Amino acid sequence: LSPVCLGSLRRAASINAEYMGKESQENIAAQAQRDLENALEQLEHARRAKDMVELNLANLKSSNEKAISDVNAALERSQAEKEVLHREIARIHEKYSKDLQLAR
């Protein structure tokens, strides 16, 4: 090939490489933009999931506090009933003890 032809081929190869490099950079930039948009969308999903978890935890805490309060109230009622029964048993025991002594 003549020097002029070789020079033209070199110039064409250089222009082609430059074009391919530019196109590649544009593709990389576009892909990076898509990746960033996807990451932002995933971040938003994660934030919403976090909010839901926090809401569920708050509801669970409230339910547990209510259950504990209900159990404590039931225990107090049970204790009061137990005390009433003990007094009644003591009264009956005292009555039958007197009756038994009188019978002897």
C-alpha positions as CSV (number, residue, x, y, z in Angstrom):
1,L,0.0,0.0,0.0
2,S,1.1,3.5,-0.7
3,P,2.1,5.8,2.1
4,V,-1.0,8.0,1.4
5,C,-3.2,5.0,1.5
6,L,-1.6,3.8,4.8
7,G,-2.0,7.3,6.2
8,S,-5.7,7.3,5.2
9,L,-6.2,3.9,6.8
10,R,-4.5,5.0,10.0
11,R,-6.6,8.2,10.1
12,A,-9.8,6.1,9.6
13,A,-8.8,3.7,12.3
14,S,-8.1,6.6,14.7
15,I,-11.5,8.2,14.0
16,N,-13.2,4.8,14.4
17,A,-11.4,4.2,17.8
18,E,-12.3,7.7,18.9
19,Y,-16.0,7.2,17.9
20,M,-16.1,3.8,19.6
21,G,-14.5,5.3,22.7
22,K,-17.1,8.0,22.8
23,E,-20.0,5.6,22.2
24,S,-18.6,3.3,24.9
25,Q,-18.4,6.2,27.4
26,E,-22.0,7.2,26.6
27,N,-23.1,3.6,27.1
28,I,-21.2,3.4,30.4
29,A,-22.8,6.8,31.5
30,A,-26.3,5.6,30.6
31,Q,-25.8,2.3,32.4
32,A,-24.5,4.2,35.5
33,Q,-27.6,6.4,35.4
34,R,-29.9,3.4,35.2
35,D,-28.0,1.7,38.0
36,L,-28.3,4.9,40.1
37,E,-32.1,5.1,39.4
38,N,-32.5,1.4,40.4
39,A,-30.5,1.9,43.6
40,L,-32.7,4.9,44.5
41,E,-35.8,2.9,43.8
42,Q,-34.5,0.1,46.0
43,L,-33.6,2.6,48.7
44,E,-37.2,3.9,48.7
45,H,-38.6,0.3,48.9
46,A,-36.2,-0.3,51.9
47,R,-37.4,2.9,53.6
48,R,-41.0,1.9,53.1
49,A,-40.3,-1.5,54.5
50,K,-38.5,0.0,57.5
51,D,-41.5,2.3,58.1
52,M,-43.8,-0.8,58.0
53,V,-41.5,-2.7,60.4
54,E,-41.4,0.3,62.8
55,L,-45.2,0.6,62.7
56,N,-45.6,-3.1,63.3
57,L,-43.2,-3.0,66.2
58,A,-45.1,0.0,67.7
59,N,-48.4,-1.9,67.4
60,L,-46.9,-5.0,68.9
61,K,-45.5,-3.0,71.8
62,S,-48.9,-1.5,72.4
63,S,-50.6,-4.9,72.2
64,N,-48.0,-6.4,74.7
65,E,-48.5,-3.5,77.1
66,K,-52.3,-4.0,77.0
67,A,-51.8,-7.8,77.5
68,I,-49.5,-7.2,80.5
69,S,-52.0,-4.7,81.9
70,D,-54.9,-7.2,81.5
71,V,-52.8,-10.0,83.1
72,N,-51.9,-7.7,86.0
73,A,-55.6,-6.8,86.5
74,A,-56.6,-10.5,86.4
75,L,-53.9,-11.3,89.0
76,E,-55.2,-8.5,91.3
77,R,-58.7,-9.8,90.9
78,S,-57.5,-13.3,91.6
79,Q,-55.6,-12.2,94.7
80,A,-58.7,-10.4,96.0
81,E,-60.8,-13.4,95.4
82,K,-58.3,-15.6,97.1
83,E,-58.3,-13.3,100.1
84,V,-62.1,-13.5,100.3
85,L,-62.0,-17.3,100.1
86,H,-59.4,-17.4,102.8
87,R,-61.6,-15.3,105.1
88,E,-64.6,-17.4,104.3
89,I,-62.7,-20.6,105.0
90,A,-61.4,-19.1,108.3
91,R,-65.0,-18.1,109.3
92,I,-66.3,-21.6,108.5
93,H,-63.4,-23.3,110.3
94,E,-64.0,-21.1,113.3
95,K,-67.8,-21.8,113.3
96,Y,-67.3,-25.6,113.0
97,S,-64.5,-25.5,115.6
98,K,-67.0,-23.9,118.1
99,D,-69.7,-26.4,117.1
100,L,-67.3,-29.3,117.6
101,Q,-66.2,-28.0,121.0
102,L,-69.9,-27.6,122.1
103,A,-70.6,-31.1,120.9
104,R,-67.9,-32.6,123.1
